[in-house]
Amino acid sequence: MAPDRDAAFGRVDTIRDQNIDEGLRAYMLGVYNYMGAGLAISGIIAFFTSNSPALMNAIYNSGLYWPVMLAPMGIIIAMMVGIKKMKASTIQFLYWAFVAINGLSLSFVFLLYTSASITRVFFITAATFGAMSLYGYTTKRNLTGIGPFLFMGLIGIIIASVVNFFMASAMMEFAISVIGVLIFVGLTAYDTQRIRNEYSEMDSTEIATKKSVFGAVSLYLDFINLMLFLLRLFGDRR
């Protein structure tokens, strides 16, 4: 009887593992769907805004500049603070508002760089992001330890960027861009693994949706920042 019992338990474990794998794939697909849709919305809004003199004038030559620039960060903070109390539908709404407003703030990209170089760098970014996200998803190596170093590096390039705003050093800008690319390449793998590890088959639909949206925010920001730093290195200015 013991062998039959062990075989039965083995079949149960196999079925359970298959259910977890299917649930994890569906969860990660949801994260990437949110992220991809967010990138598409931001890109479309940025493109059409850059081609509208009235909108560009309203944003960059009026009091709307700072609200447009700061609103995305404010929305993310609101989502983080209210995640436990807000419904999943509210979190979703805030995410779509975030990517839409961020699209307005990214409109300057189409004024600074040629369309051809933006397209070229987009595909470079997509290939790099895809490779690093796949690595983060599949690697057995625990990437938790690199998180604090990447975060400190991120703070460092923010401070360096502020300093270089006044110094206007081309060499320093180049160094910041290279380090920025390396940091967001690392963050892409780190965030993907973190998002993967946050999955739980016991989560309700409400909790799983919230996790998917927050995961999408992280990967969206990784992609956008990676592309911006790559544009600074390889983009052709108008």
N, C-alpha and C positions, 0 to 999 in steps of 0.2 A: 504493500500500500504506500509505503514511503516514497518510492520512485514516482508513482502516479501523482502523489500529492505535490512533489517537487516540480514535476512537469507542469502541473496545473498552475502552480504559483509562477513558474517561468513564463507561461503563456499570458498570464495576467500582467506581469511586469512588462512583457513585450508590447501588449496592447496599450498599456499606460504610457510607455515611452513613445509609441507612435502618436498617441493623442497629444502628448506634450509637444512633439515635433510639429504636428499639424497646427496646433494652437500658436506656437512660436512663429511659424512661418506666416500665419495669418496676421499676427500682431505686428511683425516687422514689415509686412507688406502694407499694413495700415499706416505705419510711421512713414514709410517712403512715399506712399500716396499723398499724405498730407504735405510732406516736404516738397514733392514734385509739383503739386498743384500750387503751393505757395510760391515757389520759384517762378512758375508760369505767370501767375497773377502779378507778381512784382515786376517781372520783365515787361509784360504788356503795358502796365501802367507807366513804368519808367519810360518806355519807348514813345508812347503817345503823348505823355506829358512833355518830353523833350522836344516834340514837334508842334507844340502849342505855345506860341509866344505869349498868349494871354495867361495860361497857367504858369509858365516859367516866370513871368513878370510878377504874378501874384505870390509865388513862393519866394523868389530870391530878391525881390525889390519891395518887400512889404513886411509887416509884422508877423507874417505867417512862417517865416523862415525857421525860427527857433522852435515853435510848436511842432512843425513838421519833422524837424530833426530829432527832437527829444521825445515826441509821442511814442515811437516804437519801444524805446527803453521803458517808458512809463507803463505801457501796456504789459510788458513782460514782468515788471515788478508787481503790477496788480494781479497778474495770473499766479505768480509765485506766492504772494501773500494770501490770496483767496482760494487756493486750489482745494482746500478741504471743505470750504463752505459753498463754493460755487458749483452749480450743476455742470455736467459735461457739455451741455448745449451752450452754456455761457462761455466756457473755456474755448469751445470751437469758434464762437462768434468773435471773441477777442483775438484769436489766432488769425482769422481772416481779416480783421481790422488791422492787425499788426503788419501782415504782409502787404496789404493795400497801401497803407501809409508809408511803409518802408519803400514801396515802389516809387512814391513821389520823391522821397529823399534820394533815391538812386538815379533820378533823371539826369543828374549832372554827368554821369558816366558817358551818355550819348553825346554830350557836348564836348567833353575832353578828348575822347578817343574816336577813331574811325570805326565805322560799322564793321569793316573787314577784320580789324584787329580784335574787336569785341567778340565777334563770332569765333575767331581762331582761339582766343583765350578761353572762351566758354567751353569749347570742346576739350581743350587741355585740362581745364578745371574738372570737367565731368569725368574724364578718364582717370585723373589723379584721385579724385574723390571716390570714384567707384572702386578703384584698386585698394585704397586704404580702408574703405568701409568694409569691403569683402574680407580684408585681412583681419580687421577688428572683430568681424562676425565669426570667422572660422578658426582663428588662432587659439591654441591651448594655453598660450602664455598669458599670465595675469598682468593686465596693463594698468591696474589700479595705482601702482607706485609712481607712474609717470605723470599722473594727473596734477599733483601739487607743483611739479617742476614746470609743466606747461602753463599752469595758471600764473605762476610767478613770472614766466617769460612773457605772457600776455600783458601783465601789469607793466613789465619793463618796457615793452615796445609802445605802450600807450604813453608812458612818461617820456620816452625818447621822442615820440612823434610830437608831443607838445613842445618839448625843448627845440626840436628842429623846425617847428613852425616859426620860431623867432630867428634861428640861426640860418635857415635856408641852405643847409649843406647838402650838396648832391651826393657826396660820398656817404654821409650819414643816412640819407633817404634810401640809398641802394642797400645799405646794411640792414636797415629796418625792414625793407621789403623782403630780403632774403630770409631773415629770421622769422618774419611774419608767415611766410610760406611754410617754413619748417614747423612752426608752432601749430598751424591749422591743419597741416598734414597729420601731425601727431594727434591733435584733438579729434580729427575725423575717426581714426581708429579707436581711440580711447572712448569717445562718446558712443560709437556703435556697440562696443563691447558692454559698456555700462547700460545702455538701453536694452540690449539683449538679456543681460543678467537681471534686469528689473522685471522681466516677464514672470508672471505666476499664473498657473492654470486655475488657481482658486479665485482670481480677480473677477469681480462682477463686470458686466458690460460697461457700467458707469466708470469704474476705476480704470479699466483697460483703455477706454476712450481718452480719459485724462492723461494717462501715461503715453499714449500714442501721440497726442498733440504736443506734449512737452518734449518728447523725443524728437518730433519733427522740428520744433523750434531750435533745438541744439544743432541738428544736422543742417538745417537751413542757414543758420548763422555761420557754421563752419564753411559751407559752400560759398556763401556770399563773400565772406572775408578772405577766403583762399583766392577767389577770383579777383577781388580788388587788389590784393598784393601781387598777383601774377600780372594784372594789367599794368601796375606800376613798373614791373620789370620788362614786360614784353609788348605792352600796348603801344600803338602808334598814335601819338597825339595829333589833334587837328591843328 
